[in-house]
């Protein structure tokens, strides 16, 4: 399967529009007509002669331009999931708590096959549209429902399970039946109590390589007075629990 990227970013300074080729966009600088054959890197002008640059949609742009149904996972946390698990093209991921779908879209753009569950029907509909926007509908299957109700129906053999749900620990307990040998589980939670429950479930399930990370980053400010960490923004986003399924053979 290949990504079917269609939409492009049309940019001028802080102005950004995510548009389909062949469509029209009204702006404060005039009307933009986006050609059907528009290419990344070209410049198009409004009817008033104001220039905009055309750019290809990239992963970090998804966080800003996908329609939101809640607080999506931050790109820096997604990077930790990808880096710690080594998930790659052709792998299979089972995900729960789709929400906006930023994580699923990132994985789909890597060529990963994602099956993701969202309990809220309206949120699931938005997520499907977001997968279309990201050009990954062929890779990401958004299902409406509760993953815990479907566990007995799944074939298993997943390379990674990603969870952003309150009952994540109940799925972690079933990880040995769902994961391929050597596969990983990654649980995200903004609350440390839920992270602890996931760790305890992973231990009881016999998973190995269990670790919990608090995701904290600080931006730096540089000006004529000197350099220091920024006093603005929130450094903490949440907790990530990782574990791995390493079956022992007699």
SVG drawing of the C-alpha trace seen along z (x, -y; Angstrom):
<svg xmlns="http://www.w3.org/2000/svg" viewBox="-21 -43 45 70">
<polyline fill="none" stroke="black" stroke-width="0.4" points="0.0,0.0 1.1,-3.6 0.1,-6.8 -2.4,-8.9 -1.4,-12.4 -3.6,-14.9 -3.9,-17.9 -1.1,-20.5 -0.2,-23.4 -0.4,-26.8 1.7,-29.1 2.6,-32.8 4.2,-33.8 1.8,-32.7 -1.0,-32.0 -1.4,-28.3 -4.2,-26.6 -4.6,-22.9 -6.2,-22.6 -7.2,-20.1 -5.8,-20.7 -8.4,-22.2 -10.1,-24.2 -10.5,-27.9 -9.7,-29.6 -10.6,-33.1 -7.9,-34.9 -7.4,-38.4 -4.9,-38.8 -7.2,-37.8 -8.7,-34.6 -6.4,-31.6 -7.1,-29.2 -5.1,-26.0 -4.4,-24.2 -5.2,-20.5 -1.6,-19.8 -0.1,-21.9 3.4,-20.8 5.2,-21.2 7.7,-24.1 5.8,-26.2 4.4,-29.6 0.8,-30.6 -0.7,-34.0 -4.1,-35.4 -6.2,-37.4 -4.6,-40.5 -1.1,-39.2 -0.1,-38.1 2.2,-35.1 1.8,-31.9 4.2,-28.9 2.9,-25.4 4.3,-22.8 3.8,-19.1 1.9,-18.0 4.4,-16.5 3.9,-14.6 4.2,-17.5 1.6,-19.5 -1.0,-16.9 -0.9,-18.1 -1.9,-21.6 -4.4,-20.8 -6.3,-17.7 -9.8,-18.3 -9.6,-17.8 -12.0,-15.9 -9.8,-16.2 -6.2,-16.7 -4.1,-14.7 -0.8,-13.0 2.1,-15.4 4.6,-14.8 7.4,-14.5 5.5,-11.7 4.8,-10.0 8.5,-10.2 9.3,-8.3 6.8,-5.6 8.4,-5.2 12.0,-5.3 11.5,-2.9 9.6,-0.3 11.3,-0.6 7.9,-0.3 8.4,-0.4 6.8,0.1 4.9,3.4 4.4,3.8 0.9,4.2 -0.3,2.0 -3.4,2.4 -4.4,-1.0 -7.2,-2.0 -8.4,-5.5 -8.1,-6.9 -9.4,-10.4 -8.2,-12.9 -6.0,-10.2 -2.7,-11.9 -0.8,-8.9 -2.5,-6.6 -1.8,-9.1 1.9,-9.3 2.2,-5.5 0.2,-5.2 2.6,-7.7 5.4,-5.3 3.7,-2.5 2.4,-0.8 -0.9,1.0 -3.0,-0.3 -6.3,1.1 -7.6,-1.6 -10.7,-1.6 -12.7,-4.6 -15.7,-4.3 -17.3,-7.6 -19.0,-7.3 -18.7,-11.0 -15.0,-11.0 -14.5,-7.9 -16.2,-9.6 -13.9,-12.6 -10.8,-10.3 -11.7,-8.6 -11.9,-12.0 -8.6,-12.9 -7.0,-9.7 -8.2,-10.8 -6.7,-14.3 -3.4,-12.6 -3.5,-10.4 -3.4,-7.2 -6.9,-5.7 -5.5,-2.6 -3.2,-2.0 -5.5,-3.0 -8.7,-1.1 -10.7,-3.2 -13.3,-1.0 -16.1,-2.3 -16.3,-0.4 -14.5,0.7 -11.4,2.7 -11.9,4.7 -15.1,6.1 -13.3,7.3 -10.2,8.9 -11.4,12.5 -12.2,11.8 -8.7,10.5 -6.2,12.7 -3.2,11.4 0.4,11.3 0.6,7.5 4.0,5.9 2.9,3.1 -0.1,2.2 -0.6,-1.5 -3.2,-2.5 -4.5,-5.9 -7.5,-4.8 -8.6,-4.7 -8.8,-0.9 -5.5,-0.3 -4.3,2.1 -7.0,4.6 -5.6,4.8 -2.0,5.0 -3.0,8.1 -3.9,9.7 -0.8,8.6 0.8,12.1 -2.2,13.3 -2.1,10.2 1.5,9.5 3.9,11.3 7.1,12.6 9.3,9.6 6.4,7.1 5.9,4.1 3.2,2.4 3.1,-1.4 0.6,-3.0 0.2,-6.8 -1.5,-8.5 -1.5,-12.0 -1.9,-10.5 0.7,-8.5 -1.9,-6.3 -2.9,-4.8 0.8,-4.4 1.3,-2.4 -1.7,-0.2 -0.2,0.5 3.1,1.5 1.5,3.8 -0.5,5.5 2.6,5.9 4.5,7.6 1.6,9.9 1.4,10.8 5.0,11.7 6.2,9.0 9.8,7.8 11.8,4.6 9.2,2.6 10.0,-1.0 8.0,-4.2 9.0,-7.6 7.7,-11.0 7.8,-13.2 9.2,-16.6 10.9,-19.1 11.9,-22.7 12.2,-25.2 15.2,-27.6 15.1,-31.4 18.0,-33.3 18.1,-37.1 20.5,-40.0 20.3,-39.5 21.4,-35.8 20.1,-32.3 17.8,-30.3 14.9,-27.8 11.7,-29.4 9.2,-30.3 6.3,-29.8 4.4,-26.6 4.0,-23.3 6.9,-20.9 5.1,-17.8 2.7,-16.1 2.2,-12.6 3.6,-9.2 4.6,-6.5 4.9,-2.9 6.8,-0.5 7.0,3.3 8.0,6.2 6.7,9.7 9.6,12.1 8.1,15.6 10.3,18.2 10.6,21.6 11.2,24.7"/>
</svg>
